[in-house]
Amino acid sequence: MDNLQKENERLSKKSNLFKSIDDVQATIDLLANARDSIRATFEQLLTVSADPTSASITLAKLQNPIKQSFDKVNDDLKDVHSGLTKYQKALDKKFKATPFPTTEYDALASHPSLINRAIAMHLLREGQFSVASTFLSEVAADPPRQIHTERPSEQKLDINSLGSESLQQQFSEMYHILHQLRTERNLLPAIEWARSKHEALEARGSNLEFELGRLQFVWLFMGGGTHANSDDLLNGPRGALAYARREFSIFQDKYLREIQNLTGALAFLPNLQGSPYNRIFYNNSAWEEVANSFTREFCSLLGLSADSPLYIAATAGAIALPTLLKLASIMKEKKTEWTTQDELPVEVPLPPSYQFHSIFVCPVSKEQTTEQNPPMMIPCGHVIAQESLERLSKAQQRDVDELVARTTGENGEEGPLSTSPSASIGTGPQSHSEDDKGRLVFQEALAILRGLEFSRRKRTTRFDRSSGFLGTAIYYARELFFLLFMNGPPHDQTLGTAKEQLRLSQPHLKAVRLLEGAAKDNNSDAIYLLGEMNFYGSFSHPKNYSEAFRRYHDLADLTGNSTAQYMIGFMYATGVGGAVERDQAKALLYHTFAALGGDTRSEMTVAFRHHSGIATPRNCDEAAYYYKRVADKAIQYWRAGPPGGRATSKHGYRLAEDAGGVYGEGASASSSGVNANKGGPTSDSHAAFDDVLEYLDLMSRKGDLKATLSLGKLYYDGSRVLNRNLKKARNYFMAVAKQYWARDGKVIAGDQGIEKLAGKAAGYLGRIYLRGDGVEQSFERALTWFKRGIASGDSLSQNDMGLMYLHGYGVPKDAMKAAAYFRAAADQDFAPAQVNLGALFLDQGDVTVAIRYFELAAQHSTIEAYYYLAEISDLGLGGRDRSCGIATAYYKIVAEKIEASYSPFETANQAYEEGDPDTALIGYMMAAEQGYEAGQANVAYLLDEQKSRLPLGLLGGIVPFSQPRTPFLRNPELALLYWGRSAKQLNTDSMVKMGDYYLRGIGTEADPEKAASCYQAASEYQQSAQALWNLGWMHENGIGVEQDFHLAKRFYDLAYETNQEAYLPVTLGLLKLRMRSFWNTITNGRVNSIRSEPEPKKDRSFSEWINNFFDSDHPYFHDGDDSADTHAYDPMPGGDDYFDDIEDGIIESLVIVFLAVGLVFLLYYRQQRQLVHARAVQNQQANGVNAARLADQPGQEAAPPDRRDRGFFPNPGEPEFQQWIAGGIAH
């Protein structure tokens, strides 16, 4: 369509249509003149004296000008006709092999009244009553023929009913009210109509009546007008208040808050524009909004949409056209006529605004309901078709996506809850007496468990770690008290049935027995809840992973529940709790089934396995397919938030980073080298976050606006250690803004530094009101703050102002203005603006420019930028070939950035902080299976037994009740597995750890060669000093590699160059290595000893050459061939050798040269002194002669001698010497 539009514009410019219009008008004028001339000629022919040949002469004269005029018009439109011909041929060529579905059989021809009705309703809806009457009369005079079909029409449409005066009168009333409302500013007709339709509007839940009354109040309050109160005393605030007392009494129950806002404006009457009620009384779009609401409600009561029926039909048809083309091929293959079917074989995706029919589609069978198969509401509130209900009841197969067994009963309502973002469809139907009994048993058991959980939480006190010295001390004191006095001996986490009955209380045991009884009757809710309780330990139930696996397996076999399939796949992948042996093939199988069922976690798992080649060959296309499904959900979740996208939080952190890395601070790659803190021990880089926050607060109280703005940003964005506090953030931003702007918006401070800070604060305030972050959403206030921020050049304000114009948030939609604001912000390297501008270019078809902006934004880790780049790479747009690898990488980034919808990191982190590593490990393992590198590193870190040489488990006889590592946390094979997966995702420390495991034989057989390979991979580009040191140690001892002392020294040196903190171990290692190398040398060992490496020659300056020349130990003269060394052939060393003779001769020559140069300088200086003395004598003689001459002349005194003629310079002993060398200041 874009190319067609461009071609049309080109033809319009080339053809000069305005000139064509003038030529057509000239032709019409010629025809009119010809008509008059012909009429006059025929009138003359009626007379007796008329010449018979005059008519032919007149026609001949008129023919040529008219013909020339027609030719001129044709020449003007020649290019247009040619373009239309080419376009028609192109259309015929394009659609020749793919006819429309209606070309072979016109389905609409069987119901011509539908088309006529749509046209007639369109004319009536648009107020074209006379045209509608003419159209209806012509249809009645010549009714269309109806093609006979085997399937009769669902209903008889009386087209003549549209011509009734009642329908026309209703539309006429609507346009009359709209005219009074929009043009005359008269709300009374609309208010009267709304009163007459009060019951119908209330049944629809409409608030039109109050909107009209509120606008009337505002109209009266602001002074009214022609259609206000006739008495001027009743206009203004007094009249508005009287109107509110008289009319608003019926709205108090539902709109009390809004009425209070209206009447509260009386207190701010002197300065209403600066009051909080400004947006109510100065809303320019209020009248148009009320007019649209009135039109919508008026048409809805007539059973129509607010838009034209013909427009809706045409638009819906255009949207559904691709699907209809696909439908034609499907029906041709099935050899079935689609007009005879109850429903289409493919889904026609229409937006919700175009869905007006009342046909319900069953979510289970995906079939439309009919009178024979009506929709049925089940007890949980969901609706399905009757046949689906009967089938599911007979087979007792119900699909429960998620049940809140993992929750702790915070919701007191009965019925199942949702524990997963994938959401559930409820408890499912179980009709008839037997099924109702199972449902009631399940609800009774659930109520008992919730009651027990509520009472347990009341008895349990949770200690959260507070910030500050005092809070931290109290926290650890309580932890120590519980450890020493209130802790018990360890118990088995997987208890059998007999032990369970001994430990469980009577109510708990009763609930479990009820659930087990319901599970035997194939109640899927009970089966699922038992699986969750045994897996997660919900409701304080003992964990039993074998029992959980059995329950999940039963549920998957019974209903095909995707969540149960995911849990089975997870347990096969990890072998958690020893319930099953690890089987990656079965894990992939169950995850694939769950992914096809829509489980997002399994979709990520399957994508990662195809991406990494786990239990299947690597398949980039499959990985891209599944990652795209997750990325689509993620970006949809992000865009579903307020303007600018949903606020996201990052919870996927590596636990080892809190301790400085896997090997500790300074030894790990994550805390050394380029990742190390560059500041000194007293610098801010080593400060705790609480200290930084306290310092910023102190500086803010002292009036530091930078600190105030920084605090606002910290509280607005939030972080891992600081929750978002939108109220505090707004207060800090407002404090900065008040230092620059008064309440009326005038600037009160002219400092440029304050202007920039205030502009940034204004941008954040505008975003807060635009998004409704902690406040009521207000586009008007957002616009005000954005204008202030833009005046200060704030990029955030520019971008969000562009969003307002792009989407019409409180302003008219204007894509050009939006693009201008986006470009201004993008020029300041503001990533969201770069994405928005790239999206506009992408919509215009300029993919190359769009890619450039997306790549710039991707450098700042913007979610949308990654998504657009993934789509472009996957489709091969912009003249690039399709790149599956790049697309998959981008899709993976998008999928992993939105953690809130399907990532278990938050619950895992909370469990770890509360001292429950077993539960935390489960969450991290789920994240690891989904492909999160942080999850893989955390699982390996928790399972790693090499973090300490003295585990706390060894202190069992010293510290009372100290708990050793549970069997759940002792799984070195699994630790090695996840170290490896983390290493493949470029975690250097994980790669080193994997080498340690292979070297020591932890979780596998010892394989030093694999260990050396791991260390070699981790040491590339000198990323890990630990890996380099390990390689040096292996070369020193010949473990896994060839023993080579020289290579060992080189790796030790590289380790020190990579990390300066490795000085002590490297020094000790080198000391031992040199001793071993020395012994190897003197004993003629076979190992390659340390040898001095030659220093490379470098260019030297003249001064360096002179200095090095006198350095007899410098190796410059010994870089030649060893055969020139006389020591090699001298059996009796001693005395002066060959090089000493050369060195002595050169020194003597240099001494002679320097003496000669000194002698020449002395001779030159002596000669200059003699010349100066001779000039001085001559000057004195000349001055004496001149003085004698002046003395002989009367009236004149002898002039002093000329002090400027001093020859070369004054002698050092003369008084003027100091003045001379100072620049002659006193002369």
Secondary structure, DSSP 8 states (H G I E B T S, - for coil): -HHHHHHHHHHHHHHTHHHHHHHHHHHHHHHHHHHHHHHHHHHHHTSTT--TTHHHHHHHHHHHHHHHHHHHHHHHTHHHHHHHHHHHHHHHHHSSSS--HHHHS-GGGG-HHHHHHHHHHHHHHTT-HHHHHHHHHHHHHS-------SS--SS---GGGGG-HHHHHHHHHHHHHHHHHHTS---HHHHHHHHHTHHHHHHHT--HHHHHHHHHHHHHHTT--TTS-SSGGGSHHHHHHHHHHHHGGGGHHHHHHHHHHHHHGGGGGGGSTTSTTHHHHS-TTHHHHHHHHHHHHHHHHTT--SS-HHHHHHHHHHHHHHHHHHHHHHHHHHT--GGGSSS-SS-----GGG------B-TTT--B--SSS-EEE-TTS-EEEHHHHHHHHHHT-------TTSS-S-S-SSS----STT----S----HHHHHHHHHHHHHHHHHHHHHHHHHHHH-------SSHHHHHHHHHHHHHHHHHS------SS--HHHHHHHS-HHHHHHHHHHHHHHHTT-HHHHHHHHHHHHH-GGG----HHHHHHHHHHHHHHH--HHHHHHHHHHHHH-GGGSS---HHHHHHHHHHHHHTT-HHHHHHHHHHHHHTSSS---HHHHHHHHHHHHHHHHHHHHTSSTT----------GGGGGTSTT-TTTSGGGSGGGS--S-TTSGGG--HHHHHHHHHHHHHTT-HHHHHHHHHHHHH--SSS---HHHHHHHHHHHHHTTB-TTS-B----HHHHHHHHHHHHHHHHHHHHTSSS---HHHHHHHHHHHHHTT-HHHHHHHHHHHHHTSSS---HHHHHHHHHHHHTTT-HHHHHHHHHHHHHTT-HHHHHHHHHHHHTTT-HHHHHHHHHHHHHT-TT----HHHHHHHHHHHHHH--TTT--HHHHHHHHHTT-HHHHHHHHHHHHHTT-HHHHHHHHHHH-S-S-SS-GGGGTTTSTT-----GGG--HHHHHHHHHHHHHTT-HHHHHHHHHHHHHTSSS---HHHHHHHHHHHTGGG--HHHHHHHHHHHHHTSSS--BHHHHHHHHHHHHHH-GGGHHHHHHHHHHHHHHHHHHHHTT-SSB-------------HHHHHHHHS-TT-GGGG-S-GGG-GGGT-SS--S--HHHHHHHHHHHHHHHHHHHHHHHHHHHHHHHHHHHHHHHHHHHHHHHHHHHHHHHSTT-------SS--SS---TTSTTHHHHHTTSTT-
